[in-house]
Amino acid sequence: MKLGLSLGYQTAWSTPADHLALAQEADRLGYSVVWAAEAYGSDSVSILSWIAGQTSRIDVGSAVMQIPARTPAATAMTAATIDTFSGGRFRLGLGVSGPQVSEGWHGVRFGAPLGRTREYVDIVRMALSRSRVEYRGEHYTLPLPDGPGKALKLSFRPPRADIPIYLAAVGPKNLELAGEITDGWLAIFYAPDLADGYLASVAAGRARAGRELAGFDVVASVPVATGDDEAACADRIRPHAALYVGGMGSRKQNFYHQIAVRMGYPAEAAEVQELYLTGRQRDAAAAVPHDFIDRTSLIGPKSKIKDGIQRYAESGVTTLSAHLFTPDLPSSVATLRTLAEAYEAAGVG
């Protein structure tokens, strides 16, 4: 198992300079990859391009580039460009986002996410291979049949035609799709004790494509808060968990809420959602079960962090990407170093 760093996206309490400093420290410490996200604020492409130009060894990955935000061809162009000027260090993570962002921000209907994703990845791979892009699908048709468009191919030769593609997935069917058509899974709220179920879905998709699970990158984005007071560490993560379980979506459709339900917290998830959606975010954070955080995060002193790293590795995670919950840049850098030390002590590399 390797270590990675999940930066998320820019917020009111983070700066591009902080993100760059963390990426450079992770590069120095030997982390394998740094990921950037996007929702409806900062985009992942700009941040990763900036970081790639100021690091030397660490891979840069999108977690994710939103499928409704770009055509498949635009995504292929972007991936090929970043991979070229980074010297082959780009990883392309994709996700459909959710209906609120897809339809409210991008103006793209959310229906049939599995079918759209399959066709999208097909076209991206076709473009990256420098084949002429001709596609007749249910959701995408290239070129358009009733106009002057013609089949084109990527006009320059990037260093790799096989840029690794990852899929952000939470449900069993989406996990199967990730296993079938991509090179890795971007996981959130990954509980090692439930890994057999996750990986069975991935393995089913791999088998459908005639491939083994070996070589597939299971990337868990894991909240990390270090310190001697375990409860205080969990409290730093609570608002994040409440936002996703309670506020990312509507009462009818929230994929992260469904994760908590599948983990065995239906009543608690319903309470968190009700509190969050009625404007009581602090109460929602307080209602997140400690056990939910403990099962999906690394919290506490270095010795407990080391044991947790071993647990993730034994469960089948191949890249543990730390999502740091720290109050400032110095403590973030210190946490990166503590995590690297615990990783070495765990002996899972």
Residue pairs with C-beta under 8 A, 6 or more apart in sequence:
1 309
1 312
1 313
1 317
1 318
1 319
1 320
1 348
1 349
2 31
2 32
2 33
2 318
2 319
2 320
2 349
3 26
3 30
3 31
3 32
3 319
3 320
3 321
3 322
3 339
3 340
3 343
4 26
4 31
4 32
4 33
4 34
4 35
4 61
4 219
4 319
4 320
4 321
4 322
5 22
5 23
5 26
5 31
5 33
5 34
5 35
5 321
5 322
5 324
5 336
6 34
6 35
6 37
6 63
6 221
6 321
6 322
6 323
7 19
7 22
7 23
7 34
7 35
7 36
7 37
7 47
8 14
8 36
8 37
8 323
9 36
9 37
9 38
9 39
9 41
9 42
9 44
9 47
10 16
10 19
10 41
10 42
10 47
11 41
16 47
16 50
18 329
18 332
19 36
19 47
19 51
20 50
20 51
20 54
21 329
21 333
22 34
22 324
22 329
22 332
22 333
22 336
23 34
23 51
23 54
23 55
23 58
24 54
24 55
25 333
25 336
25 337
26 34
26 58
26 336
27 34
27 55
27 56
27 57
27 58
29 336
29 337
29 340
30 57
30 340
31 58
31 336
31 340
32 58
32 59
32 319
33 58
33 59
33 60
33 61
33 91
33 319
33 321
34 51
34 55
34 58
34 59
34 60
34 61
35 60
35 61
35 62
35 63
35 93
35 186
35 219
35 221
35 321
36 44
36 47
36 48
36 51
36 60
36 61
36 62
36 63
37 44
37 62
37 63
37 64
38 44
38 45
38 62
38 64
38 65
38 66
38 69
39 97
39 101
40 101
40 105
43 69
44 62
44 63
44 64
44 65
45 62
45 65
45 78
45 82
48 60
48 61
48 62
48 82
48 90
49 82
49 85
51 60
52 60
52 82
52 85
52 86
52 89
52 90
53 85
53 86
57 89
58 89
59 89
59 90
59 91
60 82
60 86
60 89
60 90
60 91
61 90
61 91
61 92
61 93
61 166
62 91
62 92
62 93
62 94
63 93
63 166
63 168
63 186
63 219
63 221
63 321
64 93
64 94
64 95
64 97
64 166
64 168
64 186
65 75
65 78
65 92
65 93
65 94
65 95
66 94
66 95
66 96
66 97
66 101
66 102
66 106
67 75
67 94
67 95
67 96
67 97
67 116
67 117
67 120
68 96
68 97
68 101
68 102
68 106
68 108
68 110
69 97
69 106
70 78
72 119
72 120
72 123
72 124
72 127
72 140
73 123
73 127
73 133
73 142
75 92
75 94
75 120
75 124
76 123
76 124
76 127
76 128
76 154
77 127
77 154
79 90
79 92
79 124
79 128
79 163
80 127
80 128
80 154
80 156
80 158
80 163
81 158
82 90
83 89
83 90
83 158
83 159
83 160
83 163
84 156
84 158
84 159
87 159
88 159
88 160
90 163
91 163
91 164
91 166
91 184
92 124
92 163
92 164
92 165
92 166
93 165
93 166
93 167
93 168
93 184
93 186
94 117
94 120
94 121
94 124
94 165
94 166
94 167
94 168
94 182
95 167
95 168
95 169
95 186
96 102
96 110
96 113
96 116
96 117
97 106
98 110
98 248
98 249
98 253
98 254
98 255
99 110
99 249
99 250
99 253
100 249
100 250
102 108
102 109
102 110
103 109
103 110
112 138
112 139
113 174
114 173
114 174
114 177
115 138
115 139
116 139
117 167
117 174
117 177
117 181
118 177
118 181
119 135
119 137
119 138
119 139
119 140
120 139
120 140
121 165
121 167
121 181
121 182
122 135
122 137
122 181
123 133
123 135
123 140
123 142
124 165
125 165
126 133
126 135
127 133
127 153
127 154
128 154
128 158
128 161
128 162
128 163
129 161
130 153
130 154
130 157
130 161
131 153
132 151
132 152
132 153
133 142
133 151
133 152
133 153
134 142
134 143
134 151
135 141
135 142
142 149
142 151
143 149
143 150
143 151
164 183
164 184
164 217
165 181
165 182
165 183
165 184
166 178
166 182
166 183
166 184
166 185
166 186
166 217
166 219
167 174
167 177
167 178
167 181
167 182
167 184
167 185
167 186
168 186
168 188
169 175
169 177
169 178
169 185
169 186
169 187
170 188
170 255
170 256
170 258
170 259
171 255
171 258
172 197
172 201
173 201
175 185
175 198
175 201
175 202
175 205
176 201
176 202
176 204
176 205
176 208
177 205
178 184
178 185
178 202
178 205
179 185
179 201
179 202
179 203
179 204
179 205
179 206
179 208
179 209
179 213
179 216
180 205
180 206
180 208
180 209
181 205
181 209
183 216
183 217
184 216
184 217
184 218
184 219
184 319
185 202
185 216
185 217
185 218
185 219
186 219
186 221
187 198
187 218
187 219
187 220
187 221
187 317
188 221
188 244
188 256
188 259
189 241
189 244
189 256
189 259
189 260
189 263
189 296
190 198
190 220
190 221
190 222
190 296
190 312
190 317
191 263
191 295
191 296
192 295
192 311
192 312
192 314
192 315
192 317
193 295
193 315
194 263
195 315
195 316
195 317
198 316
199 213
199 218
199 316
202 213
202 216
202 218
203 213
206 212
206 213
206 216
216 318
217 318
217 319
218 316
218 317
218 318
218 319
219 317
219 318
219 319
219 321
220 312
220 317
220 319
220 320
220 321
221 321
221 323
222 296
222 297
222 298
222 312
222 320
222 321
222 322
222 323
223 237
223 240
223 241
223 293
223 296
223 297
223 298
223 299
223 323
223 325
224 297
224 298
224 299
224 305
224 322
224 323
224 324
224 325
224 335
224 339
225 233
225 234
225 236
225 237
225 297
225 298
225 299
225 324
225 325
225 326
225 335
226 233
226 298
226 299
226 300
226 301
226 302
226 305
226 335
226 338
226 339
227 233
227 300
227 301
228 300
228 301
230 299
230 300
230 301
230 304
231 290
233 299
233 300
233 325
234 290
234 293
234 294
234 297
234 299
236 325
236 326
237 293
237 297
237 299
237 325
238 285
238 286
238 288
238 293
239 281
239 285
240 325
241 272
241 285
241 288
241 292
241 293
241 296
242 272
242 275
242 276
242 281
242 284
242 285
242 287
242 288
243 276
243 281
244 256
245 254
245 256
245 257
245 259
245 260
245 269
245 272
245 273
245 276
245 288
246 254
246 257
246 269
246 272
246 273
246 274
246 275
246 276
246 277
246 281
246 284
247 273
247 276
247 277
247 281
247 284
248 254
248 255
248 256
248 257
249 255
249 256
249 257
251 273
251 277
254 273
257 269
257 273
260 266
260 268
260 269
260 272
260 292
261 269
263 292
263 295
265 289
265 292
268 287
268 288
268 289
268 292
271 287
272 284
272 287
272 288
273 284
275 281
275 283
275 284
275 287
276 284
293 299
298 304
298 305
298 308
298 309
298 322
298 339
302 338
302 341
302 342
302 345
305 338
305 339
305 342
306 342
306 343
306 345
306 346
307 346
309 320
309 339
309 342
309 343
309 346
309 348
310 346
310 348
312 320
313 320
313 346
313 348
320 343
322 335
322 336
322 339
324 332
324 335
324 336
326 332
326 334
326 335
343 349
